[in-house]
Amino acid sequence: MDKLTVRDFDPAGKRILVRVDFNVPIEDGKVKDDTRIRASLPTIRYLLERGGRVVLMSHLGRPNGKVIESARLRPVAQRLGELLRMAVPCTGDALGIGTEDAVGRLKNGQVLLLENLRFHAAEEANDPAFAKALAAYGEVYVNDAFGTAHRAHASTVGVPQILPAFAGLLMEREIVNLSRLLENPEKPFAAVIGGAKVSGKIKVLEHLMEKVDFFVIGGGMANTFLVAQGHSVGKSLLEKDRVEDAQRILAAAEERGVRILLPTDIVVAKEVTRGAEHKIVPVHKIPNSWSAVDVGPASTAAFEAALAEARTVVWNGPLGVFEVPTFGDGTRSMARFLSRHAQAGNTVVVGGGDSVAAVEELKLAETFTHVSTGGGASLEFLEGQELPGIAILRDRAAA
C-alpha cells in the first residue's frame, strides 16, 4: 500500500486542507492530553516551513450535528499555537462568510483551524454539498487523521474526491508500520489480544490466524475462551453467544499449528471496583460469585516467556480491567515487558485505545516501534479491511 505523501507536491503558496485528528480530552477549557496534537506536528510543520497556507479540520466528541460549547476547538487551537509557537486562529464555524474570509486572508506559512466539523450533521452523512464547501478552502487535500480513516465522512472521503489527495506523515507512518505486520512480519510473529469482548476481535483473530505463530489472549475476552474450554468463570464478563466462535477459533488454531496462550491463573474480585476484595486463583477454581479482573502472575510469566522468542509482536487491548488501577498489573507488566523487547531490537507495534493508554501512562510510548493513534481504525486495518479514508488517497503507482 504505497500512497503519495506531502513530500510529493510543492506546498509553496498553496492552500492545503489538512484533516487532522484533534479529538482530544478537554477539561476546564484546557487540553488534558495533547498526544494526538503532537502527532500531527511533523506534517503541519513540513507544510508551513515550505510556505504552505494550512487549513486544519477536525472533529471533537460526538455533538451529533448540534453546536455544543464544550466541544469547541478553541482550546485545541490554543494548545497547537503553544506547540508551534505561533498564532493559530480558530473559526466560529466550519462554514460561512467569516470562515471564507479567514481562509482568504491566510498568508504563506500561516495556519488556521476550522471549528468542529461534527457541529454539522452533513459531515458524518458525507453530504456532497458540505464536502464541496470544505473543498473550496483548499487546492490540495492531505489526510493525517488515521484515527478517522475507517469513517466514510465528508472530510475523509468527500473532499478527496474533489481535490488532489495525499497522505500526511503520520498517516504514512501508520500505513507503513501496520502494513508490515500483515505483509512481511519477521518470524516468529505473535499477537497479544485483549479487551473486554471477543465479539469485537473475532475478525482480527481470524485474519491474523494466517500470519502469526501464536496468540496471547487476555482481558474479559479470555473468559469466553475459558468457557469454550469447559471452565466456569463465575460472575465474570462473558459473551455466551460467542462461545461457539471461540471454540471454532481454538479448533482452527490447532489445525494450523498456531498456539493460543490463555491465562492459567486469574485475579478475581467480589466487585469490579477500586478497593474491592480480590485474590489469585487457578482458572479452574474461579468462585461462582466472583469476577475475573486481571491475569495472574503465573500467566504473566508464561506470556512473557513465550513472547521473548518473538521477533514481531502486535498488541491490541488490555489484559484486565485496566481502568481500575488495582486490576491493571497484568496490563502494566505487559507494557513494560514489550517496551524492553522493542528496545532489544524487536518489532513491537501497539494499537487500541486502552493498550495505548497503558504505554502512555507509563511514559513508554517512545520506546516502541510504533504506537498507533487509531483505535477502531487500527483494529479494522488488522482485520484486513480497506479503510475508505486511505483507499481514496492517491496511489504512487497511479501517479
C-alpha positions as CSV (number, residue, x, y, z in Angstrom):
1,M,0.0,0.0,0.0
2,D,2.1,2.9,-1.3
3,K,0.4,6.3,-1.2
4,L,1.7,9.7,-2.3
5,T,2.5,11.9,0.6
6,V,3.1,15.6,1.4
7,R,6.6,15.1,0.1
8,D,5.2,14.5,-3.4
9,F,3.9,18.1,-4.1
10,D,5.3,21.6,-3.6
11,P,3.3,23.3,-0.8
12,A,4.6,26.8,-1.5
13,G,1.8,29.3,-1.9
14,K,-0.9,26.7,-1.9
15,R,-3.9,26.5,0.4
16,I,-3.7,23.0,1.8
17,L,-6.7,21.5,3.6
18,V,-5.5,19.0,6.2
19,R,-7.7,16.5,8.0
20,V,-6.2,16.0,11.5
21,D,-7.5,14.0,14.5
22,F,-7.8,16.6,17.3
23,N,-10.4,14.5,19.2
24,V,-8.6,15.1,22.5
25,P,-9.9,15.2,26.1
26,I,-10.7,18.7,27.3
27,E,-11.2,19.7,31.0
28,D,-12.0,23.2,32.3
29,G,-11.3,24.7,28.9
30,K,-7.9,23.1,28.5
31,V,-6.5,20.2,26.6
32,K,-5.8,17.4,29.1
33,D,-3.8,15.1,26.8
34,D,-2.1,16.6,23.7
35,T,-0.7,13.3,22.3
36,R,-2.8,13.5,19.1
37,I,-2.0,17.2,18.6
38,R,1.7,16.4,18.9
39,A,1.4,13.5,16.5
40,S,0.2,16.0,13.8
41,L,3.1,18.4,14.2
42,P,5.5,16.9,11.7
43,T,3.0,17.2,8.9
44,I,1.9,20.7,9.9
45,R,5.5,22.0,10.3
46,Y,6.5,20.4,7.0
47,L,3.8,22.3,5.1
48,L,4.3,25.6,6.9
49,E,8.1,25.6,6.6
50,R,7.7,25.2,2.8
51,G,5.4,28.1,2.5
52,G,2.0,26.4,2.6
53,R,-1.2,28.0,3.8
54,V,-2.6,25.4,6.1
55,V,-6.3,25.0,6.8
56,L,-6.8,22.3,9.5
57,M,-10.1,20.5,10.1
58,S,-11.1,18.1,12.8
59,H,-14.0,16.8,14.9
60,L,-14.2,16.7,18.7
61,G,-16.5,14.4,20.5
62,R,-20.0,13.4,19.3
63,P,-22.1,16.6,19.1
64,N,-24.4,14.9,16.6
65,G,-24.9,17.9,14.3
66,K,-25.5,20.4,17.1
67,V,-23.3,23.2,18.4
68,I,-22.1,22.2,21.9
69,E,-20.0,24.8,23.6
70,S,-17.9,22.2,25.4
71,A,-16.9,20.6,22.1
72,R,-15.5,23.8,20.6
73,L,-11.9,23.5,19.2
74,R,-10.6,26.8,20.7
75,P,-8.7,25.1,23.5
76,V,-7.1,22.8,20.8
77,A,-6.1,25.9,18.7
78,Q,-4.5,27.4,21.8
79,R,-2.5,24.3,22.6
80,L,-1.4,23.9,19.0
81,G,-0.3,27.5,18.9
82,E,1.8,26.9,22.0
83,L,3.4,23.9,20.4
84,L,4.0,25.7,17.1
85,R,5.0,28.9,18.8
86,M,2.7,30.9,16.5
87,A,-0.9,32.2,16.5
88,V,-3.5,29.5,15.5
89,P,-6.9,31.2,15.0
90,C,-10.0,29.1,15.2
91,T,-13.1,29.9,13.2
92,G,-16.5,30.3,14.7
93,D,-17.9,27.7,12.3
94,A,-16.6,25.2,9.8
95,L,-18.6,27.0,7.1
96,G,-19.8,30.6,6.5
97,I,-18.7,34.0,5.3
98,G,-16.5,34.6,8.3
99,T,-14.6,31.3,7.7
100,E,-14.3,32.1,4.0
101,D,-12.7,35.5,4.9
102,A,-10.3,33.9,7.4
103,V,-9.2,31.4,4.8
104,G,-8.8,34.1,2.2
105,R,-6.6,36.2,4.5
106,L,-4.1,33.3,5.1
107,K,-0.6,34.1,4.1
108,N,2.2,31.7,3.3
109,G,3.5,29.9,6.4
110,Q,0.2,30.6,8.4
111,V,-2.2,28.1,9.8
112,L,-6.0,28.2,10.6
113,L,-8.2,25.7,12.4
114,L,-11.8,25.2,11.4
115,E,-14.4,24.8,14.1
116,N,-15.7,21.3,14.9
117,L,-16.8,19.6,11.7
118,R,-19.4,17.5,13.6
119,F,-21.4,20.6,14.5
120,H,-22.8,19.8,11.0
121,A,-24.7,16.6,10.6
122,A,-23.6,16.7,7.0
123,E,-20.1,15.8,8.0
124,E,-20.9,12.2,9.2
125,A,-23.5,11.9,6.4
126,N,-20.8,12.6,3.8
127,D,-23.1,15.2,2.2
128,P,-21.7,16.2,-1.2
129,A,-22.6,19.9,-0.8
130,F,-20.8,20.0,2.6
131,A,-17.7,18.3,1.1
132,K,-17.8,20.8,-1.8
133,A,-17.9,23.7,0.6
134,L,-15.0,22.4,2.6
135,A,-13.0,21.6,-0.6
136,A,-13.4,25.3,-1.6
137,Y,-11.0,26.2,1.2
138,G,-8.1,24.3,-0.4
139,E,-6.2,23.5,-3.6
140,V,-4.7,20.3,-2.2
141,Y,-6.0,17.8,0.4
142,V,-3.9,16.0,3.0
143,N,-5.3,13.3,5.4
144,D,-3.2,12.9,8.5
145,A,-6.0,11.6,10.7
146,F,-5.6,7.8,10.7
147,G,-8.0,7.6,13.7
148,T,-10.9,8.5,11.4
149,A,-9.7,6.7,8.2
150,H,-12.3,4.0,8.8
151,R,-15.1,6.5,8.5
152,A,-16.6,7.5,5.2
153,H,-17.3,11.1,6.1
154,A,-17.3,14.3,4.1
155,S,-13.8,15.3,5.4
156,T,-12.3,11.9,4.9
157,V,-13.9,10.7,1.6
158,G,-16.0,13.5,0.1
159,V,-13.3,16.2,-0.1
160,P,-10.6,14.0,-1.5
161,Q,-13.0,13.1,-4.3
162,I,-12.7,16.8,-5.3
163,L,-9.1,17.7,-4.5
164,P,-5.8,16.0,-5.2
165,A,-5.4,13.9,-2.1
166,F,-2.2,13.0,-0.3
167,A,-1.2,11.2,3.0
168,G,0.3,13.2,5.8
169,L,3.5,12.0,7.6
170,L,1.5,10.4,10.5
171,M,-0.8,8.7,8.1
172,E,2.2,7.4,6.2
173,R,3.8,6.0,9.4
174,E,0.6,4.2,10.4
175,I,0.2,2.6,6.9
176,V,3.9,1.5,6.7
177,N,4.0,0.0,10.2
178,L,0.6,-1.7,10.2
179,S,1.1,-3.0,6.6
180,R,4.5,-4.5,7.6
181,L,2.7,-6.6,10.2
182,L,0.3,-8.1,7.6
183,E,2.6,-8.3,4.6
184,N,6.1,-9.2,5.8
185,P,6.5,-9.7,9.5
186,E,9.7,-11.1,10.8
187,K,9.1,-14.5,12.4
188,P,8.2,-15.7,15.0
189,F,5.2,-13.3,14.9
190,A,2.9,-13.1,18.0
191,A,-0.3,-11.2,18.6
192,V,-1.3,-10.1,22.1
193,I,-5.1,-9.6,22.0
194,G,-7.1,-8.3,25.0
195,G,-10.0,-6.1,25.8
196,A,-13.5,-6.7,27.2
197,K,-15.3,-8.6,24.4
198,V,-14.3,-11.3,22.0
199,S,-17.1,-10.1,19.6
200,G,-15.1,-7.1,18.6
201,K,-11.9,-9.1,18.0
202,I,-13.1,-12.2,16.1
203,K,-12.3,-10.8,12.7
204,V,-8.8,-9.8,13.9
205,L,-8.2,-13.2,15.3
206,E,-9.3,-14.9,12.1
207,H,-7.3,-12.6,9.8
208,L,-4.1,-12.8,11.9
209,M,-4.5,-16.6,12.2
210,E,-2.9,-16.9,8.7
211,K,0.0,-14.7,9.8
212,V,1.0,-15.3,13.4
213,D,2.9,-18.2,15.1
214,F,1.0,-17.7,18.3
215,F,-1.6,-15.7,20.2
216,V,-1.7,-14.4,23.7
217,I,-5.3,-13.8,24.8
218,G,-6.2,-11.9,28.0
219,G,-8.8,-9.4,29.3
220,G,-12.5,-10.0,29.5
221,M,-12.5,-11.8,26.1
222,A,-10.4,-14.6,27.6
223,N,-13.4,-15.6,29.7
224,T,-15.3,-16.7,26.6
225,F,-12.3,-18.9,25.5
226,L,-12.0,-20.4,29.0
227,V,-15.7,-21.3,28.9
228,A,-15.1,-22.8,25.4
229,Q,-12.5,-25.0,27.1
230,G,-15.0,-26.1,29.7
231,H,-14.2,-23.8,32.6
232,S,-16.7,-21.8,34.7
233,V,-16.0,-18.1,35.1
234,G,-18.3,-17.2,37.9
235,K,-19.8,-13.6,37.6
236,S,-17.1,-12.6,35.1
237,L,-17.9,-10.8,31.9
238,L,-19.0,-13.4,29.4
239,E,-20.4,-13.4,25.9
240,K,-22.4,-16.6,25.9
241,D,-23.4,-16.2,22.3
242,R,-19.7,-16.2,21.3
243,V,-18.6,-19.4,23.0
244,E,-19.1,-21.3,19.7
245,D,-16.9,-18.7,17.9
246,A,-14.2,-19.2,20.5
247,Q,-14.4,-23.0,20.1
248,R,-14.1,-22.6,16.3
249,I,-11.1,-20.3,16.6
250,L,-9.4,-22.7,19.1
251,A,-10.0,-25.6,16.6
252,A,-8.7,-23.6,13.6
253,A,-5.6,-22.7,15.6
254,E,-4.9,-26.3,16.5
255,E,-5.4,-27.3,12.9
256,R,-3.0,-24.7,11.6
257,G,-0.4,-25.3,14.3
258,V,-0.9,-21.8,15.8
259,R,-0.6,-21.8,19.6
260,I,-3.1,-19.9,21.7
261,L,-1.9,-19.0,25.2
262,L,-4.7,-18.3,27.7
263,P,-4.5,-17.4,31.4
264,T,-3.7,-20.3,33.8
265,D,-4.3,-18.2,36.9
266,I,-6.7,-15.2,37.3
267,V,-7.1,-12.3,39.7
268,V,-10.8,-12.4,40.9
269,A,-12.7,-9.8,42.8
270,K,-16.0,-9.7,44.7
271,E,-16.8,-6.4,43.0
272,V,-15.3,-4.8,39.9
273,T,-14.5,-1.6,41.9
274,R,-11.5,0.1,43.4
275,G,-10.6,-1.3,46.8
276,A,-12.8,-4.5,46.3
277,E,-11.6,-7.7,48.0
278,H,-9.6,-9.8,45.4
279,K,-7.4,-12.8,45.3
280,I,-5.5,-15.0,42.8
281,V,-6.9,-18.4,41.8
282,P,-6.3,-21.1,39.1
283,V,-8.7,-20.7,36.1
284,H,-10.4,-24.0,37.0
285,K,-11.3,-22.6,40.5
286,I,-13.0,-19.3,39.9
287,P,-15.6,-18.9,42.6
288,N,-19.2,-18.6,41.4
289,S,-19.9,-15.2,43.0
290,W,-16.5,-13.6,41.9
291,S,-15.4,-11.9,38.7
292,A,-12.2,-12.3,36.8
293,V,-10.5,-8.9,36.7
294,D,-6.8,-9.5,35.6
295,V,-4.4,-12.1,34.6
296,G,-2.4,-13.7,37.4
297,P,1.4,-13.7,37.9
298,A,1.9,-17.2,36.6
299,S,0.0,-16.3,33.4
300,T,2.1,-13.1,33.1
301,A,5.3,-15.1,33.5
302,A,4.2,-17.7,30.9
303,F,3.1,-15.0,28.4
304,E,6.5,-13.2,28.7
305,A,8.5,-16.4,28.4
306,A,6.7,-17.1,25.1
307,L,6.9,-13.6,23.8
308,A,10.6,-13.4,24.5
309,E,11.1,-15.6,21.4
310,A,9.0,-13.4,19.1
311,R,10.7,-11.1,16.6
312,T,7.5,-9.3,15.8
313,V,4.6,-8.5,18.3
314,V,1.4,-6.6,17.8
315,W,-0.6,-5.8,21.0
316,N,-4.2,-4.7,20.9
317,G,-6.2,-4.4,24.1
318,P,-5.6,-4.6,27.9
319,L,-5.2,-7.9,29.8
320,G,-7.5,-6.8,32.7
321,V,-9.8,-4.1,34.0
322,F,-7.1,-1.6,33.4
323,E,-9.2,1.4,34.3
324,V,-9.3,0.2,37.9
325,P,-5.6,0.6,39.0
326,T,-5.7,-2.4,41.3
327,F,-6.6,-4.6,38.4
328,G,-4.1,-3.2,35.9
329,D,-1.0,-5.1,37.0
330,G,-1.1,-7.6,34.1
331,T,-1.5,-4.8,31.5
332,R,1.3,-2.7,33.0
333,S,3.6,-5.7,33.2
334,M,2.9,-6.4,29.5
335,A,3.6,-2.8,28.6
336,R,7.0,-2.9,30.5
337,F,8.0,-6.2,29.0
338,L,7.1,-5.3,25.5
339,S,8.9,-2.0,25.9
340,R,12.1,-3.9,26.8
341,H,11.5,-6.3,24.0
342,A,11.3,-3.4,21.5
343,Q,14.4,-1.8,22.9
344,A,16.2,-5.1,22.4
345,G,15.7,-4.7,18.6
346,N,12.4,-6.5,18.0
347,T,9.4,-5.0,16.2
348,V,6.6,-4.2,18.7
349,V,3.5,-2.3,17.5
350,V,0.8,-1.2,19.9
351,G,-2.8,-0.4,18.8
352,G,-6.1,0.0,20.5
353,G,-7.3,2.6,23.0
354,D,-6.5,1.1,26.4
355,S,-3.3,-0.6,25.5
356,V,-2.1,2.7,24.1
357,A,-3.3,4.4,27.3
358,A,-1.2,1.9,29.3
359,V,2.1,2.6,27.5
360,E,1.4,6.4,27.6
361,E,0.6,6.3,31.3
362,L,3.9,4.6,31.9
363,K,5.7,7.1,29.6
364,L,6.9,4.2,27.4
365,A,5.3,5.2,24.1
366,E,8.6,6.4,22.6
367,T,10.3,3.0,23.3
368,F,8.0,1.0,20.9
369,T,8.5,0.5,17.2
370,H,5.1,2.2,16.6
371,V,2.1,3.2,18.7
372,S,-1.0,3.6,16.6
373,T,-3.1,6.7,17.0
374,G,-6.3,5.0,15.8
375,G,-8.3,2.6,18.0
376,G,-11.1,1.4,15.7
377,A,-9.1,2.2,12.6
378,S,-6.1,0.1,13.6
379,L,-8.4,-2.7,14.5
380,E,-10.1,-2.7,11.1
381,F,-6.7,-2.4,9.4
382,L,-5.6,-5.6,11.3
383,E,-8.9,-7.3,10.2
384,G,-7.7,-6.8,6.6
385,Q,-10.4,-4.3,5.8
386,E,-9.8,-1.5,3.3
387,L,-10.2,1.8,5.1
388,P,-12.1,4.4,3.0
389,G,-10.1,7.3,4.2
390,I,-6.9,5.6,3.0
391,A,-8.3,4.0,-0.2
392,I,-9.3,7.4,-1.6
393,L,-5.7,8.8,-1.4
394,R,-3.5,8.9,-4.5
395,D,-1.5,5.7,-5.1
396,R,2.1,6.1,-6.0
397,A,1.8,3.6,-8.9
398,A,-1.1,5.5,-10.4
399,A,0.6,8.9,-10.1
